[in-house]
Amino acid sequence: QVQLVESGGGLVQPGGSLRLSCAVSGSIFSMSLYDMGWYRQAPGKQRELVAGITSGNTTTYADSVKGRFTIARDNAKNTVFLRMNSLKPEDTAVYYCNRRRGVITTWGQGIQVTVSS
């Protein structure tokens, strides 16, 4: 069974940084074949795409995080990362890792990121 496990979340002050990791396990196919993404969901809001990286390493970012967040992947380690700098209170949310190939998508359980002084 494929599992995506996020780590690296927590409480950080405004202006601070965090790096989220998502480790993929249980798949018979290499992570290199999949598009990977980070989504977030704040209380009372819909889940939104934060950053994505295709199997060909093309990246995309939500306008709200451009220039502050960076997504990267290490296919050899089956891990995708989200580096978050200059964090703002409005970045507070549960962050979810996503793996997608065609119509088949898998989600992690989510990890809390709280930006507060």
C-alpha positions as CSV (number, residue, x, y, z in Angstrom):
1,Q,0.0,0.0,0.0
2,V,1.4,3.4,-1.0
3,Q,1.9,5.8,1.8
4,L,2.9,9.5,1.8
5,V,4.2,10.7,5.1
6,E,4.7,14.4,5.7
7,S,7.1,15.8,8.3
8,G,8.7,19.1,9.3
9,G,5.7,21.1,10.3
10,G,5.2,23.0,13.5
11,L,5.0,26.4,15.0
12,V,7.1,29.2,13.6
13,Q,7.1,33.0,14.0
14,P,6.2,35.3,11.2
15,G,9.2,35.8,8.9
16,G,10.6,32.4,9.8
17,S,11.3,29.3,7.7
18,L,10.3,25.6,7.6
19,R,11.1,22.8,5.3
20,L,8.4,20.1,4.8
21,S,9.3,16.7,3.6
22,C,7.1,14.0,2.1
23,A,8.4,10.5,2.0
24,V,6.7,8.0,-0.4
25,S,6.8,4.3,0.4
26,G,5.1,1.1,-0.7
27,S,5.1,1.9,-4.4
28,I,6.4,-0.6,-7.0
29,F,6.9,2.4,-9.4
30,S,9.5,5.0,-9.1
31,M,8.5,8.4,-7.8
32,S,10.1,9.8,-10.9
33,L,7.0,8.8,-12.9
34,Y,4.7,10.9,-10.9
35,D,3.7,14.6,-10.6
36,M,4.1,15.7,-7.0
37,G,2.4,18.5,-5.2
38,W,1.9,20.3,-1.9
39,Y,-1.6,21.5,-1.0
40,R,-2.9,23.3,2.1
41,Q,-6.2,23.8,3.8
42,A,-6.9,26.5,6.3
43,P,-9.9,26.3,8.7
44,G,-13.1,27.1,6.8
45,K,-11.4,27.2,3.4
46,Q,-11.0,24.9,0.5
47,R,-7.9,22.9,-0.1
48,E,-5.6,24.7,-2.5
49,L,-2.5,23.9,-4.5
50,V,0.6,25.6,-3.0
51,A,3.3,24.2,-5.3
52,G,3.7,21.4,-7.8
53,I,6.5,19.7,-9.6
54,T,5.9,17.5,-12.6
55,S,7.8,14.3,-13.5
56,G,9.8,16.4,-15.8
57,N,10.7,18.8,-13.0
58,T,8.5,21.7,-14.2
59,T,7.4,23.7,-11.1
60,T,4.3,25.8,-10.5
61,Y,3.4,27.9,-7.5
62,A,0.3,29.7,-6.1
63,D,0.6,33.4,-6.5
64,S,0.5,33.8,-2.8
65,V,3.8,31.9,-2.3
66,K,5.8,32.8,-5.3
67,G,9.3,33.9,-4.4
68,R,8.9,32.5,-0.8
69,F,8.3,28.8,-1.3
70,T,10.4,26.3,-3.3
71,I,9.4,22.8,-4.2
72,A,12.0,20.1,-5.0
73,R,12.2,16.4,-5.4
74,D,14.7,13.7,-4.8
75,N,13.6,10.7,-6.7
76,A,16.4,8.5,-5.4
77,K,15.1,9.0,-1.9
78,N,11.4,9.0,-2.9
79,T,11.0,12.3,-1.2
80,V,9.6,15.7,-2.1
81,F,10.3,18.9,-0.2
82,L,8.7,22.3,0.3
83,R,11.0,25.0,1.5
84,M,9.0,27.8,3.0
85,N,10.6,31.2,3.8
86,S,9.3,34.5,5.0
87,L,6.3,32.8,6.5
88,K,3.2,34.8,7.2
89,P,0.2,34.1,9.5
90,E,-1.9,33.5,6.4
91,D,0.3,30.5,5.6
92,T,-1.2,28.7,8.6
93,A,-2.9,25.6,7.4
94,V,-2.7,21.8,7.3
95,Y,-0.3,21.0,4.4
96,Y,-0.8,17.9,2.4
97,C,1.5,16.0,0.0
98,N,0.0,14.7,-3.2
99,R,1.2,12.2,-5.8
100,R,-0.6,12.0,-9.2
101,R,-0.3,10.1,-12.4
102,G,-3.2,10.5,-14.7
103,V,-6.4,10.2,-12.7
104,I,-4.8,8.2,-10.0
105,T,-3.9,10.4,-7.0
106,T,-2.7,9.7,-3.5
107,W,-2.7,12.0,-0.4
108,G,-0.7,12.1,2.7
109,Q,-2.3,12.5,6.1
110,G,-1.4,16.2,6.4
111,I,0.8,18.2,8.7
112,Q,0.0,21.3,10.7
113,V,2.0,24.5,10.0
114,T,1.2,27.4,12.3
115,V,2.7,30.9,11.8
116,S,2.2,33.0,14.9
117,S,4.0,35.2,17.3
